[in-house]
Amino acid sequence: MEKMIFIDKPFVSDFLKTTIEENGFPVVKTKMAEKLGFTKGPNIINEKAAIQKAKSSKNIPIYTTSENAIGWIAEHLSDTNLPRKIDLFKDKVKFRALTKTMYPDFYFREIKPNELGNLSMENIPMPFIIKPTVGFFSMGVYKVTDPNKWKQIKEVITSEIISTKNLYPKEVLNTTAFIIEQYIEGEEFAVDAYFNTSGEPVILNIHKHIFSSNDDVSDRIYISSKEIIESNIDQFSAFLKKIGKLSEVKNFPVHVEIRRDRAGSLWPIEINPMRFGGWCTTADMTYFAYQFNPYVLYFSQKRPDWKEILKNKEGKLYSIIVLDNSTGIEGNQITAFDYDLLLSKFEKPLEIRKIDYREYPVFGFLFTETKEENFFELERILKSDLKEFVTFNAFG
C-alpha cells in the first residue's frame, strides 16, 4: 500500500526518525523536511511524486509530524477530498457542526477578534471556553467562569493574538476567529487512534489529562496506565465509531481530546487530524510504556493486542510531563534551565527532550514511569511554576 509522511516543525523525535529509517517509510521532500535533514535516500520522494501518489491512490495513508504540514496538503492536494476532511476536524466550528446530531443541545458560536470588545455575556452559558477556531497546544484557550472576569481575559487574548502571530502557520493556529463554547465538566483524556481502510477506529493509546485546579487549562501532565486503558477503551472505541460514520474518513490518524461527565457520557473537546499527540509525545511514549510502535501499526493497519500488552503493568503510571514556561519570565530572559535538578525529582525518568525555550514557550518534555504509591512526585510538578529550575537575567 502506498503511504507517506510529512516532516515539519516544531519537532521530530529521534524515535520517529529511527522508525522511518528502519521501516523505509516514504518521506515527502518538502523544504522543511530538507531543513530537518531528510535530503536523500531511497525513501525520500519529491513533492511532484507525492502529489501524483496522493491523487492516484484513494485514501492513501498519510501521517504528519505536525499540523504545520496541513498547509502543504491544502495547497497541493486541493482537488482531493483530504483538505475538506482535515478541515472538518481542524476548524472547531465545523467540528461542532459535524457532531450536532450527537450533541444537539451543545452551545457554541463563532466570533471575530473585533467583536471581543462589545461581546454581551447575556445568553452565553457560564462557565464557557473561548479559543481560536484553529488552534494548537492550549494557545489562546481560556475558561470564563463569570462575567466580571471577562474584561481581564479579553485583554490577555488581545495581547496573545499579537505575540503568537508568527509562531505557527495559519492552518495550525489562526487567531482571526474564535469559538465560544459551553464548558464541559468531567475527567479529560487524550487518545491516539486511526481510522483504518474500512473506516473502523483503532485506538493506540489513552492518556488521562490531570489538572492542578478547576481553572487549569494547561497541558502539564498526561498519564497512561493499565487501569486507564482497560476501563475506557470500549466506550472510547464506540464513540470514535460514531465520529467515523459522520465524517467518513479512512486511513486517517487522529489525536482526540475528550471528557466524560458525571453521568458517564462522553463529550469531545476536539479531534486533531492527520497526527497523534503534538511534538511526537503520546505516540513515542506509547513505545516507552508498552513496547509497540504506533506509527508502524498505523501504516501496517494492525491493532494493538491490549490483553497481551498490559500484562505485568499493574501499579505503574506512565506520564508525559509538558514543561511549559509557566514561570512568568520571558524565554529570552532565561539563561538556563536545570534539567538535572528536574530529573532528580523523579524515581524513573525514561526520556528528557530539551526544547529551545527562546523559540517556543516550553522547556521540554519528560517521559516518566512512576509507581502508583509515588504519585506525589507527579502532583508536585503539576503544581510547580518551574521557577525552581530556571536561572534568569532580570535585565533581559
Rosetta blueprint (number, residue, H / E / L):
1 M L
2 E L
3 K L
4 M E
5 I E
6 F E
7 I L
8 D L
9 K L
10 P L
11 F L
12 V L
13 S L
14 D H
15 F H
16 L H
17 K H
18 T H
19 T H
20 I H
21 E H
22 E H
23 N H
24 G L
25 F L
26 P L
27 V E
28 V E
29 K L
30 T L
31 K H
32 M H
33 A H
34 E H
35 K H
36 L L
37 G L
38 F L
39 T L
40 K L
41 G L
42 P L
43 N L
44 I E
45 I E
46 N L
47 E H
48 K H
49 A H
50 A H
51 I H
52 Q H
53 K H
54 A H
55 K H
56 S H
57 S L
58 K L
59 N L
60 I L
61 P L
62 I E
63 Y E
64 T E
65 T L
66 S L
67 E H
68 N H
69 A H
70 I H
71 G H
72 W H
73 I H
74 A H
75 E H
76 H H
77 L L
78 S L
79 D L
80 T L
81 N L
82 L H
83 P H
84 R H
85 K H
86 I H
87 D H
88 L H
89 F H
90 K H
91 D L
92 K H
93 V H
94 K H
95 F H
96 R H
97 A H
98 L H
99 T L
100 K L
101 T L
102 M L
103 Y L
104 P L
105 D L
106 F L
107 Y L
108 F E
109 R E
110 E E
111 I E
112 K L
113 P H
114 N H
115 E H
116 L L
117 G L
118 N L
119 L L
120 S L
121 M L
122 E L
123 N L
124 I L
125 P L
126 M L
127 P L
128 F E
129 I E
130 I E
131 K E
132 P E
133 T E
134 V E
135 G L
136 F L
137 F L
138 S L
139 M L
140 G L
141 V L
142 Y E
143 K E
144 V E
145 T L
146 D L
147 P H
148 N H
149 K H
150 W H
151 K H
152 Q H
153 I H
154 K H
155 E H
156 V H
157 I H
158 T H
159 S H
160 E H
161 I H
162 I H
163 S H
164 T L
165 K L
166 N L
167 L L
168 Y L
169 P L
170 K L
171 E L
172 V L
173 L L
174 N E
175 T E
176 T E
177 A E
178 F E
179 I E
180 I E
181 E E
182 Q E
183 Y L
184 I L
185 E L
186 G L
187 E E
188 E E
189 F E
190 A E
191 V E
192 D E
193 A E
194 Y E
195 F E
196 N L
197 T L
198 S L
199 G L
200 E L
201 P E
202 V E
203 I E
204 L E
205 N E
206 I E
207 H E
208 K E
209 H E
210 I E
211 F L
212 S L
213 S L
214 N L
215 D L
216 D L
217 V L
218 S L
219 D L
220 R L
221 I E
222 Y E
223 I E
224 S E
225 S L
226 K H
227 E H
228 I H
229 I H
230 E H
231 S L
232 N L
233 I H
234 D H
235 Q H
236 F H
237 S H
238 A H
239 F H
240 L H
241 K H
242 K H
243 I H
244 G H
245 K H
246 L H
247 S H
248 E L
249 V L
250 K L
251 N L
252 F E
253 P E
254 V E
255 H E
256 V E
257 E E
258 I E
259 R E
260 R E
261 D L
262 R L
263 A L
264 G L
265 S L
266 L E
267 W E
268 P E
269 I E
270 E E
271 I E
272 N E
273 P E
274 M L
275 R L
276 F L
277 G L
278 G H
279 W H
280 C H
281 T L
282 T H
283 A H
284 D H
285 M H
286 T H
287 Y H
288 F H
289 A H
290 Y H
291 Q L
292 F L
293 N L
294 P H
295 Y H
296 V H
297 L H
298 Y H
299 F H
300 S H
301 Q L
302 K L
303 R L
304 P L
305 D L
306 W H
307 K H
308 E H
309 I H
310 L L
311 K L
312 N L
313 K L
314 E L
315 G L
316 K E
317 L E
318 Y E
319 S E
320 I E
321 I E
322 V E
323 L E
324 D E
325 N L
326 S L
327 T L
328 G L
329 I L
330 E L
331 G H
332 N H
333 Q H
334 I E
335 T E
336 A E
337 F E
338 D L
339 Y H
340 D H
341 L H
342 L H
343 L H
344 S L
345 K L
346 F L
347 E L
348 K L
349 P E
350 L E
351 E E
352 I E
353 R E
354 K E
355 I L
356 D L
357 Y L
358 R L
359 E L
360 Y L
361 P L
362 V E
363 F E
364 G E
365 F E
366 L E
367 F E
368 T E
369 E E
370 T E
371 K E
372 E H
373 E H
374 N H
375 F L
376 F H
377 E H
378 L H
379 E H
380 R H
381 I H
382 L H
383 K H
384 S L
385 D L
386 L L
387 K H
388 E H
389 F H
390 V E
391 T E
392 F E
393 N L
394 A L
395 F L
396 G L
